């Protein structure tokens, strides 16, 4: 009788800016069957660098990190290293976090209260070509798909904090998960012009990164989730 070859463990990089949380996740993963942690990153830039260096199968990605947040890091990894899948592992399950991450290319989305078995299932799912979503996230996606389309506003609202109409438009596109290049194509302007608009709107609003911009856009009503 021929023995089946042993299945290679999934090679995983962990990305989280909080040292205690990151080390705790690495320790937990080290106890799980079928997973080998090959690297740990403290921000999105480092996560992208480790993917380029180590070619892991999966990155467990936090979303809200300094310098380069998890959404932008996910977008860069999926564009440059399609052999690496991304599973978001975050505290947040709100629409402003969930949908930009999925649009950026994340194949899985878990909250940090997920157990070890759930993490293993998510990793196995994304490596087999399926989505690795927690039950609560699956329910939210189904609810979102079943909700009616939002009705258009009765009239144009004045952009907040002194933003111009074009800056507000760029902010909405950021909240929808578009890259600078995609925004430039959508607005028929150059990428340099988009960067100028982003710098201006960040200066006016005090925002520091795209994750904050997404929350700001929802908080100011520039982007509205469908009514539940």
Rosetta blueprint (number, residue, H / E / L):
1 X L
2 X L
3 X L
4 X L
5 X L
6 X L
7 X L
8 X L
9 X L
10 X E
11 X E
12 X E
13 X E
14 X E
15 X E
16 X L
17 X L
18 X L
19 X H
20 X H
21 X H
22 X H
23 X H
24 X H
25 X H
26 X H
27 X H
28 X H
29 X H
30 X H
31 X L
32 X L
33 X L
34 X L
35 X E
36 X E
37 X E
38 X E
39 X E
40 X E
41 X E
42 X L
43 X L
44 X H
45 X H
46 X H
47 X H
48 X H
49 X H
50 X H
51 X H
52 X H
53 X H
54 X H
55 X L
56 X L
57 X L
58 X E
59 X E
60 X E
61 X E
62 X L
63 X L
64 X L
65 X L
66 X L
67 X L
68 X L
69 X L
70 X H
71 X H
72 X H
73 X H
74 X H
75 X H
76 X H
77 X H
78 X H
79 X H
80 X H
81 X L
82 X L
83 X L
84 X L
85 X E
86 X E
87 X E
88 X E
89 X E
90 X E
91 X L
92 X L
93 X L
94 X L
95 X H
96 X H
97 X H
98 X H
99 X H
100 X H
101 X H
102 X H
103 X H
104 X H
105 X L
106 X L
107 X L
108 X E
109 X E
110 X E
111 X E
112 X L
113 X L
114 X L
115 X L
116 X H
117 X H
118 X H
119 X H
120 X H
121 X H
122 X H
123 X H
124 X H
125 X H
126 X H
127 X H
128 X L
129 X L
130 X L
131 X L
132 X E
133 X E
134 X L
135 X H
136 X H
137 X H
138 X H
139 X H
140 X H
141 X H
142 X H
143 X H
144 X H
145 X H
146 X H
147 X L
148 X L
149 X L
150 X L
151 X L
152 X L
153 X L
154 X L
155 X L
156 X L
157 X L
158 X L
159 X L
160 X H
161 X H
162 X H
163 X L
164 X L
165 X H
166 X H
167 X H
168 X H
169 X H
170 X H
171 X H
172 X H
173 X H
174 X H
175 X H
176 X L
177 X L
178 X L
179 X L
180 X H
181 X H
182 X H
183 X H
184 X H
185 X H
186 X H
187 X H
188 X L
189 X L
190 X L
191 X H
192 X H
193 X H
194 X H
195 X H
196 X H
197 X H
198 X H
199 X H
200 X H
201 X H
202 X H
203 X H
204 X H
205 X H
206 X L
207 X L
208 X L
209 X L
210 X H
211 X H
212 X H
213 X H
214 X H
215 X H
216 X H
217 X H
218 X H
219 X H
220 X L
221 X L
222 X L
223 X L
224 X L
225 X L
226 X L
227 X L
228 X L
